[in-house]
Amino acid sequence: MRYQVLGPLGLWRGSEEIPLAPAKWRMLLAVLLCDANQVVSTDRLVTELWGADPPQSVGKLLQGYVSRVRRALGDESGRLLVTHAQGYRAHGYRLVVGPGEVDAHRFVELIEQGGRELVDGAAETAAEYLEEALGLWRDAPFADVPPTPALEAEAMRLAAFRTQARESRIEARLRLGRHEAVLDELDTLVAEHPLREALRGQFMLALYRAGRQADALAAYQDLRHRLAEELGIEPGPSLQRLHQKILRADASLLPPRRLPAEPAPTPDRRPLVVPRELPHLSATFVGRAAESSVLHRLLQDGGDGRVAMAVIDGAGGVGKSALAIHTAHQLADRFPDGQFYVDLHGATAGLRALEPDEVLGRFLTTLGVPEVAIPSNTEEAAATFRSLVADRRLLIVLDNAAVAEQVRPLLPAGPGCAVLITSRESLTSLDGATHLHLGVMFHDQATALLERLVGPERVAAEPEATDAIVQLCGRLPLALRIVGARMAARPGWPLSTFVERLTDAQNRLDEIRVGDLSVRASLHASYDGICHSGNPTDLAAARAFRLFGLVPGPNLGLKAAAALLNVDSWQAEDALERLVDAHLLHSLAPGRYQMHDLIRLFAWEQVIAQEPPTEREQALERVLRLYLATAERAVAFLDVPAQPSHRTAQDPSAQGAAPTPSIRDRREAEAWLDVERANLMATVTHAATQSDSTARLAMRLARPLHWYLYPHARARELRTLADLVVATARRLGDLECEAWGLDHLSAVHWLLREYDEMHECLHSALELWRATGDRDGELRTLANLAHALAERELYEESVAVQRRHLALAQEAGDRMAQVTGLGNLGRAFAGLDRTEDALSCLRQSLMHARETGERALESLALNEISFILFDQGRIQEAQEYMRHATVLGDANLGAYVRWRGYTWSAFFPACLTLRVGPPEAEEPAR
């Protein structure tokens, strides 16, 4: 049999051409020819022939097409088109072809043979081989076959070989001094490939030899402008040297007077070949323009006398290999002596990492060294490899490296070579390497990837669902590819359906898998690498990774991590930094760590599977206790109204030695609370749903967090906290915590001006305080109730409640409660226009505040008095009180404004007016 694919598909038996009219028959035969002598799975054949929407009877249809093709081949016994079965069902087919039966195979063999002859200096023989190869090309491969992904990829591959053959034939003719014969062909090829530097160099040399020096220089400038505009780079060093030689009219550019003698072959070494091992370009590669530009700059001009080397590191599934392969294809023209590619399996599930001697054996075999002549010693093999490539321009892509020791023996030494490495480890010990850390995609890049996978129409139809999918996948390229493939396979499903399925965090990793692609499997490869290494640091890092999944906040500080792991800070840092090196964690800043959402879900699975429940509970409680001790100390530095402290008898935070916070002043307190706010909120919310002991700690932690959030009027977060405390307390039957939660929920209603709801919460809290006999709580809630009544202008009721509050405070001997009670009573009297009673109460409050040293309450009393005097037109007296208030600090003034319910925009003009003195007729701003 003979098969022709370089042009329309042709099938010949001897001199007889066999027709294959139906398109599906031709498609089936063409796909099988792309992988001749290899098994092609039925699933892949279905996808190639019918795409993502095959008919229901696709199995029978495929069997029928196979039978028709067999009949055309005269292969009734199935000897040429072999079925590979699993049980009673075919799972793949293999088309058996012999040497020279496929014109594309012969085409490639001739090109490679011509390349070898050219390397050996046999230009005439090389030109003959290449001429024969190009003579086989009739048209674009598979010209009359409907396109499929496999056919398009194979056509691109063969087209690249054709371009290589044309370049090599031109090179052979130039060596033979036949520059005039190649000028027209070069003119056409340069127009087709304007950025291909090898072609441009040949064109310049042919023009110069033809006496057209100006045209040769113009050709160089044209390329230089194109590269600058489109890629922001300069021509490569070899082209720059050729340009300089043309400027100098260097004699070495003249055509040779005679052909070089062909060297005699040696018995122990075959001719060197030009490797072209880069994998095919991914059709879904998008974005990464900035990273690609960096790699171009690093690798395009070599390494200034040394090997140019770049390491792309990043988490599993972030797209390191895709970026490396994409960049390597773009730079391939700059390395005319070939491109090596090898997957080192450094983090491939189910496969061991390749040893350096295995890879060196493969490299040396490709370079023409007989297997018997390859040294068995790794160092000797590496030296042989360096010697063979010392004067060549090679690009070597080492994908998926495990450790630096795996890579070092594979590095060339010639300055014309470049190495591109990808790894989940940082490989910082590689001397001379430039490191590029690859993170997740930007949102627009992730959206563009989904568009490429499922089509822009579906993405445009559901933009909100698209955004949600991007976020739920964490902008991780592997996750987006998997979910995109699943969406493409179900074109009738709305994207919102996938949002619903991905929203369930417990099952999200189950949803992000298709075929042999899985985010969970990718993460397992990274985790298993440290979990089973036997290195003590790795084992500590593996435990840290698991326990990290227990803490729900967006990030974790070093002290909290040390509490989580129950180790010293330096030990925690060693473990976490190991995870950073393995790209299972991200270091936001010194001592602060973040875990990707999908990685956190995987860590949660591991901690549930490998850590006992008691250890999980104790680890979370250690973090809660640290947060609680630090938050209570931090809030003590803030200007918030003093609150009576109380504990429940069951509060476990009161047991044992509490961690010692390092906060020393207000600045550090505010900084810590600002950094940890989201973490504290997330931890309280999560812990409240866990065991009873962690839930009680969560309710306790909610208290200082409330007093941090309250002055900032963060109503949404405050409501979340208060609702959580009330619900948790009711679940646990804790009346005291329920009363506390209701009390603080009333404060949220006050911020939102929801006075009826505020009144209801306070009455419910009062009943609970009285039921538990907690006088401190009753005092605080009575004060809040009096204030609430005053806000609703129910001043008589407010006075009555406040008198009860004062009586209870005096009975208990609580000076602080008396200070606040007198202040509230004064404000109620002011609402009733009982000015003198109001001033009397406020002055008593001021006196008690000064005696107790409560600067915040002193400032509040001074401000209230100044406002009453201001309302009466007693401007000078009001100014005096206001000046005393401001001496205590603007923070106290801010607390007062929020206490009174003013906004800054309303209060600030009044404050300025008080300080400078208003005109007589001016109405004071309020």
N, C-alpha and C positions, 0 to 999 in steps of 0.2 A: 504494500500500500504506500501511496505517497499523499502527503497533505500539504496544501498551499494555504498559508495564512497571510502572507505579505501581499495584500491586495484582497480581492474577493475570495471567499473561502472556496477551495477546490479540493476534490477527493478523486484520486486516480487509482485504478487497479491496472498495473502495467501501462499500456498506452490508452486505456479506456477511461474516459471521464465519467464519473458516477454522479448523476444529478441528486441534489437535496433541496427540493423546492420549498416545503413548508418552513417558515421562519423559526419555529420552535425546534425543529430538527437541527437546523444549522446552529442555533444558539447552544443546544446541548452539546453538539460535537465540538464547537469552538471553546466552550468552557472546559471540557475535558482535555482539549489540546493544550490549554494554558497550563495545566498541571499534569501533563502526560507522564505516565508511569507512576502516578501517585493516586491514592484513594481520595476521591472528592465525595464528601458526605451528601446524603440526600437532602438534608436541611439546607446546605449551601446551594445545591442545585435548584431547589425550590425557590430560594431567595433570588438567585441569579435570573431564573426564567420568569418568575411571576412577581417579584418584589415583595412588598410587605402585606399584600392582600391576595393570597393564593385562593383558588377555588376550593370548594369542599372536597372534591374528588381528585385532589392534586396527586395523591399517591398512585392512583390508577393511571392518570394521565402521564405521569413521569415514567411508569413502567412501559406504557404504550410507546412513548417516544424512544426509550432505550431499545425496545424491540425493533422499531423502524430503522434506527441507526445501525443496529446489528445486521439487519437484513441488507442494508445498503453496503455494509462492509463485507458481506458474505460470511458472516461470523455466527452461524446458527448455534455453534457449540459454546459460544461465550468465551472463546480463547483470546480474542482481541479486546473486547469490551467486557471486563471481568466484574462480576457481582461480588461484593463483600457483604456477607450476611451476618446478622446477630439473631440467633434463633431462627425463626421462620421469616424474618423481615429483613429486607435489604437496608443497610445503613450507609452504603456508598458504592461508587463505581470507579474503576480504574481502566483507562485506555492505554493499552500496551503498544508502544511504537518502537521501532528499531532505529539504529544509527542512520542518519541521513534521510529518514522518511519524512521529516517535517522541515520545510524550507527555512523556518525561523531558527531551528536548531543549527542547521548548516550555516545560516547567516551569522549567528553569534560565534560559531566555531571559527569561521574564516576571519572575522574581525579580531578575535583574540589571537589567532595565529599571526595575522598581520601585525598586531601590536608587539608580539614577541620578536618578530623579525626586525621590526623597527628599533626596538631596544638594543638588539644585537648589532645594529648598524647595517643590516641587509636591506637597504632602502628599495632596491629594485624588486626583490622578492616580496617585500611588504606591500608595495604598490600593486603587485599582481593579485595577492590574496584579497586585498581590500577592494580592488576593481571587481573581482569575482563576487564578493559579498554584496556590493552595491548593485550588481547586475541582477540579483535575486529580488530586489525591491521593485514590485510592480505598482503598488499604491499603498494607501494607508492600511495597516493590518485590519483584517476582518471588515473590509469596506462594505460588504453587502449583508452584514449580520447586525440585527438590532442590538444596540449597546446594552451591556450589563456592567456592573462594577468591576468584575474580573477582566472582561475584555478591554475596558477602558484603561485599567492599570497595565495590562500586558501591552497594549498599543503604545502607551507612554514609554514603557521600558524599551520596546523595540525601536521607537523613534529616537530615544536617547542613544541607543547603540548606533543607529544610522548617522546621527550627528557626530558621534565619536569616530565612526569609520571615515566620514568625509574629512574630518580634521586630520586624522592619521594619514589618509591618502595624500592630502595637500602637503603635510609635513614630509612625506616620502618624496614627493615631486620637488619640493623646495630643496631637499638634500641632494637631489639629482640635478639641480640647476634648472629646473623646468618652471621657473616663476611666471613666465608669460602665459603658460597653459592654465594656470590656476587663478588668474586675476578675475575673470568673469565669475567663476564659481564663488570665489571669496567675496566679491561684491554682493552677490545674492545672499550668501550665508550671513554676512555681517548685518545686512538689512533685516534678516529673520531673527538674529540673535544679537541685538545691538550692545548688550552688556557682557557678552562672553569674551573674556580677555584673551583666551588662547587664540580664538579666531582673529581678534583684532591685531594681535601680535603678528600672526602669519600674513595678514593683509598688509600691515605696515612694511614687513620685510619684503614681500613681493613687489610692492610699489617702489620701494627704495631701489631694489635690484633692477627694476624696469626704468630707472632714471627719473622717477617721480618723487624726489625727496620732499617737495612741498606738500604733495598729496599725502605722503606717509605721515608727516608731522601734523597735518590737518586731521587725519584719522585719529591720531592720539588725542588731540584736543577735543574732538567730538566726544570720544569716550569719557574723557575726564569731566566734561561738563555734564554728561548724562549721569555718571556715578554720583557727582556732587548733588545734583538736583533730586535724584530718585532715592539714593541710599545715604547721602551725606558722607561718602568715603572717597578716597583717592585710588587711582590704579595701583595694582600690586607692584612689588619691588622688581620683578623680572621685566614687566612692561616699562617701568620707569628706566631701567638700565638700557633696554632696547631704544627708548626714546633718546637717551643721552648719546648712545652710539650713533644714531642717525644724525643727530645734531653735529657730532664730531666727524661724520663721514668715516667711521671706523672701518678699517680694511677687513676686519673679521666678518663683516656683513656680506662681503662679496660672495657670489656663488662658488661652489667647489670646482676645481679644475678636473678632478677625477673622483670616481666613486671610492669610498673607503672600502678596504679589504674586509671581507666577512671573516670574523674570528672563528677559529676552529672550535668545535664543541668540545667541552670537557666531559669526561665520563661520570664525574661525581656531582654535576650540577646542571639542572635544566635552565633554559633562559628565564630571566625575570619577566613576570607578567604585570599588568596594570590592574589591581583589584578595584572593583566597583561594587562594594558590598552594602551600601546604604539601603535600608529598608524603604519600602514605597512611602510616598508622602501621604499623610492622612488627609482625607477629603474634608474632615470636620475641624481642622486646625484653624483657630481664630485668635485674634488679639496677640498679646505678648510682644507688641512692636518695640517697646522700650527695652525689654530684656534682649530681644534679638539684635537690636542696634548695639547694645553693649558687647555682645558676643562678637559681632562683626568687627568692632574696633579692636577687640582683644586678639582676634585670630587672623585678620586679613593681611597684616604686614609682618607676620612672624613675630619672633620674640627678641629682636635686636641681638642676634648672634646666639640665641638659645631657643629652645623649643617653646612655642606659645602654648600655654596650657590653661584651660578654664574648667572649673568644677561647678556644676549646677546641683545644688542641694535643696532639699525640701521634703515635705511629708509625702507619704504614699498617696498616689492618685492626684497629685497637684499638677501633673503635666510636664515633668522634667524630660522624659524620653521624647515626647512629641516636640518640645522646643529644640532639643538637641538634634533630632533628625531633620526638622525643618531648617534649622540653621546650617546644618552640614550640607544639605542639598543646595542652599543658596551659595555656599562657599566652595562647592565642589570644583568649579572652574579654576580656582586659585591653586588647586593641588592636582596638577596634571598627571602626577605619577600614581594617583590612585587614592581610594578611600577605604579604610578598614572599618568594619563594624562588628562588635561582639557584645552580646548580652551576658554579663558576668553572673547573673542570677544571685546577686547579693541580697535581695529581699523578695524572692519569688517563692510563693507558697508551694510546698511539696518538692522543691528542687534544691539541691545543695549548690553552694557557690562554687564556680569554676576555680580550679587551681591555676596559678600563673603558667606552669609548664604546659598545661593543656592548651591554653590560649596561644602561647608561643609556638607550640607545634603546629597549630592551625595557621598562624601567620607565616611561618617559615615554609610550610607546604605550599601556601598560596604564592609565595615569592619564588617558588621553583626549586626549593631544597628537597632532595629525595628523602623519604621517610627514614631510610637507614642512616642518613648523614646528619639527622637532627640530634644534637647532644641531649643526653638524658638529664644532665645536671641543669637546674634552672638558671644558674648564673651564666653558664656557658651558652645556653640557648639564648639568653637575653643579650649576651655579647655578640653572638652571631647575627641576631636580628638587628642590633644597632649598626653593625658593620654593613649589612646589606642595604639599609635605608639611609646611610649617613649622607649621601649626596642627592637624595630624592626629596621631592615635595609631596609629602603624604599627609592626609588628614585621618586621624584615628579616633573613632568614637567608642569609648568604653562605657557602656550603658549598665546602670544598676550595680555599681560597685559596692562591695560590702565594707571593706576597710582599706586603708592606704597601703598596707602590705600586699594586698592583692593586685594593686595597680602599678607599683614601682617597677617591677621587672618588665612591664609592658611598654615603658616609656622610651621613645627614640631619643637620640642625642643630636641629630642633625638640625641645624638652624632653619632648614626649610620645612620642617614638620610642625604640625599642630595637633594637640590632643584635646578632645572634648569629653569630659567625664560627668556622669550623673550618679547621684548617690543619695540615700536617705540619711547618711551620716555626713558630718561637715567636712571630714578629711582635711582638717586644718594643718596636719603635719606634712602634707605634700609640699615640698620645697619648690618655690617658683610658680605655684598655681595661683590664679586669681579666682576668687569665690563669688558666685552669684546665687543668692538665696531666692528661691522661687516660692511665693506665697499663693494664696487663692486668687481667683480672678476678680477684677472689678465687676461691678454689677452690670455695666453695659456690655462687657466682654462675655459674661455668663449668659446674658440675654441673646447676644449674637450667636453663641454656641447652640442654644436651644432653637433659634431660628434655622440654623444650618441643619439641625437634626430633624425637626418636625415641620419645617416650612414657615415662612414669615406670616402667611395668612392666619394660621392657627394662633400664633403668638400675638398678632395684632388684634385678633378677635377677643382675646381674654388677657388683657395686660395685667390686671390685678392678680389673676391666678399665676401668670408667668412670674411676676415679682415674688409671689409667695413660694413658688417652687425653687426659685433661685436662692431665697433665704433659707428654706428648709434643707436644701442641699449644701448649705454653707459655702456656696460659690466654689465648691470643689469640682474641678473638671471631670474627674472620674465619676463622681455621683451624678453630675449633670449629663454625662454621656450615657450612663445607664438608664436614668429616668427618661432621657430623650429617646433612647432606643425603644423603651417600653411604650412611650407615647406614640412613636412612629409606627409601632406594630399594631396599635389600636386607634386608627384614624377616626373612628366613630365616637370615641370617648371624649367628653369635654375635659379641658385641662383642670377644671375645678375638681374633678373626680380624683385626680392624682394628688391635689392639695389635701383633700380629705384623708386619703390613705397615708400621706406622709406626715400629717399633723400628729398622729398617734406616736409619741416618742418611743414607747416601748417596742413598737413594731417597725420603726422607720428603717432600721438596717435591713430587715427582711424585705422591705419594699425596694431597696436600692440594690438590686441584683438582677442580672439577666444573662442567661447562658453561663459562660465561665467567668463573667465579670462580676465582682462583688466588692463593695467597700469593706465589708467585714473581713473578707479574705485578705485584702490588701493590708488592713490594719493588723491582722493576725501575723503576717509576715514580719512586720516591724516589732510587734510585741514579743513574738517568740524568739526573736534574735537576742533580746536582753533577758528574757525570762529563763532561757535554757543555756545561757552562756557559761554559767559556773563562776563568773567573776563576781566577787562580793558587791562591788559597786553596782553592777548590772542587776543583781538580785534585789538590792535595796531600791534601785530605780523602778524595777518591776512592781514592787510593793507600793511604792509611791504613786505609780501610774494607776494602780487599782483603786487605792484609797482616794485619789483625786476625784474619782467619779462620784464620791459621796457628797462633795461640796458643790452646791448648785450655782454659786455666784459667777459673774462673768470673769473674775480673775481671783488669784489667791496670793496674799503676801507671804513673805518668808516665815514670819513668826507664826502665822496661822498654819502654814504648812508643817512647821516643826511640831506644833500642837497636834495636828492631824496624825503625824507619823509617830508622835511620842518620842522624839529624838532631839538632840541639840540642833541649833540653827545651822551650824557648819555641816552637820551630817545631812540635814534636809537639803541644803544647797547643793551638796555633791550629787545627791540622788536626782534632784530636779534638773540640774545642769546636764546630767547624763541624758535625761529625757529630751532636753532641748537639743542636744547634739544629734539625737535619733529622730528629731522632728516630730516627737509625740507631744511636745509642749512648745509654747512660744514665750520667750522672755520679753515682756513689754518694757521693762526697765530693771535696773539692778534690784533684786529681791522681790520682783513681782512677776507672776506667771499666769499664762492664759492657755486654755485648752479648746481646740476647735469643737463645735457642737457635736459633730458626728463621732469624733474621737472620744468625747466625753460619754456618749451613749455606749460605745464599745467598752470603755473603762468601767462603766456601771455594770455591764454584763459580766466582766471579769471579776469585779469585787463581789458580786452576788454569788458567782460560781465558786470562788476560791477562798473567800474570807468568811469565818463563822459569824453568825448574827451578833454575838456579844462583842466581837472586835469591831464590827461595823458601828454598833451603837456607841461604844466607848470612844471611837475615833471622832464621830460627829459631836459627841458631848464635849470632848476636849477642845474642839474648835469653838463651840458655843460658849464655854466657860472663858476662853481667852477673849472672845468678842465682848462678852458681858462685862468682864472686869475692865477692859479698856474703854468700852463705851461709857460705863458709869463714871470712870475717872475723867474722860473727855468732857462729858456733859457738866461735870462739876465746875469746869473752868468757864462755862458759857453763862451769859446773862439771861437766865430764865427764872421765872418765879419759883421760889423755894418750895419743894414738895416734901411732905412727910414720907420717910422711907418706911417700907414694911415688907415683910416676907411671909410666905405661907410656911407652915410647919413642914410641908412636904417638899419645899423647894430644894432640889438637890444642889443648886449652885451654892447654897450655904454650907455645904458639907465639904470637908477637905480643904487643902490649901489652894487658894485662888491664884492664878497667874499674876505676876507683878507687871503692870503696864509701865511703859517707859515715857509716857506723856508728861511733860514738865510745865507747860504753860498753855495759855489760850491759843496761841498761834499753832502749836503742834496739835492741840485738840481739834481745832477746826480743820487743819490739813488732813488729819487721820479720818475724821468723819466724812469729809468731802470725798476722799479716795475710796473709802469702804462703804459708802451709803448703799450702792446697788448690791454689794455683796451681803451686807447686813439684812437688807430687805429680802433677798432671795433665800438666805439661810433661815431666817425666821419663818418665812412662808413654807419652806420645805420641812423644817424640823417640827413644825406644829402638826404635821400629818404622820409623824413617825411614832416612836414609843412614847409612853406616858412621861417618862423622865425627860426625854428630849423636848417634848411638847411643853413641859413646865419651864424648862430653860428658855425655850423660844418666847413664851409669854413674858418672862422676866427681862429678856433682851429687848423686847418691844418697848419697854418703858423708857430707858434712856434714848432710844432711837426716836420715840415720840417727841421728847423734849428738844432733840436736835432739829427735827423737821418742822415743829410747830412755829418757831419764829420766822421760818422761811415760807410759811403758809402753803406747804405742799399738801393740799387737801386730798388729792387722789391717793397718795401714798399713806397719809394719815388714816384715811378711811379703810384702806386695805389692812393696815395694822390693827385698828380697833375692831373691825369686823372679825378678823382672824382670832384676836384674843377672846372676844365674847363667845364665838362659836367653839373654840377649843376649851375654854373654861366650862361651858355648859356640857361639853362632851365628857370632861373629867369630873364634873360635879364640884368645881372649885368656885364657891360663891364670892370669895374675896377678889380673885382675878376677874370674875365676871363683872363685879362692881367697878373695878378699876377700868376694865375695857369700856363699860358704858359711860363712865366719867369722861374718858378721853374721846369716845365717839361723840359725846355732846360738844366737845371742843371743835370737832370737824364740822358739825352742824352750825356752830357759831361762825366759823370761817365762811361758810356758804350762805349765811343769813337764813338758815332753816330753823327758825326759833321754836316752832311747835315741836319738831322732832327733838331739838335740844332739850326742851322742857320735859318731854316724855322720858328721855334717857336719864336725866338727872333724878327724876322722881323714882325711877326703877333702881338706880344706883343707891339712893338713900335707903330704900327698903332693904337692900342687900347689906349695906353697912350696919344698919341697926340689927339685922338678923344675926350678923357675925360678931356684933359688939365692937367693931373697929371704930373708935372715936376719931382717929386721925382721918380716916376716909370720910366719915360723916362730916367732919369740919370742912374738908376741902370741897365736898359736893354741895354743902349748904352755901358756901361762898360762891361757887359757880352758879347755883340756882338763883341766888340773890342777884348776881350780875346778869343772868339771862332775863330775869323779870324786868330789870332796869332797861335792858336793851329793847324790850317790847313796850317800854314806857309804862309798865305796871309798877309804878314807884311805891305805892302804898304796900302792895304785896312784897316788894323787894325789901322795904324797911322791916316788915314783920319777920321775913326769913333771916335777914341779917342780924336782927336782935337775938333770934334764937342761936345763930352762929356765935355771936359774941358771948352770950351767956354760957354756951358750952365751952368756948375757948377759955373763959375766965375760970370756969369750974375745973378744967383740965390743967390750968396754969400754962397754956401754950401761948408764949409771947408772939411768936410768928403769926399764928392764926389771928391774934388780936390786931396786929399791924394791918394785915390784909382786910380783916373784918371792918375795922374803923375806916379804912380807905373806901371800901365798897359802900358802907353806910353813908359816908360823906357824899359819894357820887349819887346815891339814891335821893338824899336830901336836896342835892342840887337840882335833880330832875323835878322835884316838887316845889322849886323856887324858895326853899327854906335855906337861904344863903348862909346865914350865920350859923345854923346847925351844921351845914355842910362844911364850912370853914373850921368849925370847932372840932369835928370828927377828923378831918384831914390833918389838922395841926397835931392832934393827939397821935394819929398814925405816923406822922413825920417824927415826932419825938420818940415813939417806941422803935421806929426803924433805925434812928441814929443810935439808940441805946443798944440795940441788938447787932449793929454793924451791917445791916442789910442795905447795901448801896443801891441795889436795883429798886427796892421798895421805897427807899428814901427819894430816889429820882422820880418815881411815879407820883408820890405825894406832892413833891414840889411842882411838878408839871400840872397836876390837877388843881392845886391852889392857884397857880398862875392863870389857868384858863378861866376859873371862876372870877378872879379879879379882872381879867381882861374883858369878860362879858359884862362886868359892872362898870367898865370904863375907867378902872383904876390902873392906868397903863404903867405908871412908874413902878408901882408895887408889883404888878405882874412881871415886868421886866426883871426886877430884882430876883424874884423866885425862879424865873426861867434861867437867869445867869447861874444861880446856884445849881440848878438841875444840870445844865450843860457842863459844868465843871466836873461832874461825876462821870461824864463820858458820853459820846454820841451813841455808843451801843445801847446804853440804858435809855437814851432818848428814842432810839428805834424800837426797843421793846415796849416803851410806853405808847408809841404811836400805834403799834400793832394791837396792844392791849385795848386801847380806846376805840379801835376800829377805823381810824383815819387812814387814808391813803397818803403816800408821800406827796403826790401832786397837789392834794388839798392842804396838807399841813405845812409844807415847806414855805409857801409865801407868807403864811401867818407867822412862822418862826422868824423870818427875815423882818417882818413888820414889827414884831415885838422888840427885836434887837436895835432897830434904828429909830423906832418911834413913829407911829402913823400920823397923818394929818388929822386935825380935830374931827372933820366931817366923815372920815373914811370908815366904812363898815369893816370890822375885822374879819379877815378870811378864816374859814373854819373847815 
